[in-house]
């Protein structure tokens, strides 16, 4: 299990580095990644004024388990 930092998720959402590539680098799958509720709150704060970004965030969060 890997706890993802907010910066990693921001990079993914901005298209800099995908979670799939990170998973491959760690020889794991997306199901091995977790996100803290604090990161979730930070991410929602960052997309509060952008409906498209919010939709993308919700898609990413749908595949990550929260801790």
C-alpha positions as CSV (number, residue, x, y, z in Angstrom):
1,X,0.0,0.0,0.0
2,X,1.2,3.5,-0.9
3,X,-0.2,6.8,0.5
4,X,-0.2,9.4,-2.3
5,X,0.8,12.9,-1.5
6,X,-1.4,15.8,-2.8
7,X,1.4,16.9,-5.1
8,X,1.4,13.6,-6.9
9,X,-2.3,13.8,-7.5
10,X,-2.1,17.4,-8.7
11,X,0.6,16.4,-11.2
12,X,-1.6,13.6,-12.4
13,X,-4.6,15.9,-12.8
14,X,-2.5,18.5,-14.6
15,X,-1.2,15.8,-17.0
16,X,2.4,15.9,-15.9
17,X,2.7,12.4,-14.7
18,X,0.0,9.7,-14.7
19,X,-0.8,7.4,-11.8
20,X,-0.5,4.5,-14.2
21,X,3.2,5.4,-14.8
22,X,3.8,5.8,-11.1
23,X,2.2,2.4,-10.4
24,X,4.5,0.9,-13.1
25,X,7.5,2.5,-11.5
26,X,6.6,0.9,-8.1
27,X,5.6,-2.4,-9.7
28,X,2.2,-2.2,-8.3
29,X,-1.4,-1.5,-9.4
30,X,-3.7,1.5,-8.8
31,X,-5.5,-0.5,-6.2
32,X,-2.3,-0.3,-4.0
33,X,-2.6,3.5,-3.8
34,X,-4.4,5.3,-1.0
35,X,-5.3,8.9,-0.4
36,X,-5.8,10.7,2.9
37,X,-8.9,12.6,3.6
38,X,-6.7,15.7,4.1
39,X,-5.5,15.4,0.5
40,X,-9.1,15.0,-0.7
41,X,-10.0,18.3,1.0
42,X,-7.0,20.0,-0.5
43,X,-7.8,18.8,-3.9
44,X,-11.4,19.8,-3.8
45,X,-10.3,23.3,-2.6
46,X,-8.1,23.5,-5.6
47,X,-10.9,22.8,-8.1
48,X,-13.7,24.6,-6.5
49,X,-14.2,27.1,-9.4
50,X,-13.6,24.7,-12.3
51,X,-16.3,22.2,-13.1
52,X,-14.2,20.2,-15.6
53,X,-11.3,19.9,-13.1
54,X,-13.8,18.8,-10.4
55,X,-15.2,16.1,-12.7
56,X,-11.7,14.8,-13.4
57,X,-10.9,14.8,-9.7
58,X,-14.0,12.8,-8.9
59,X,-13.0,10.3,-11.5
60,X,-9.6,9.9,-10.0
61,X,-11.0,9.6,-6.5
62,X,-13.4,6.9,-7.6
63,X,-10.5,4.5,-8.1
64,X,-8.6,5.4,-4.9
65,X,-9.3,4.2,-1.4
66,X,-9.4,6.9,1.3
67,X,-7.7,6.5,4.6
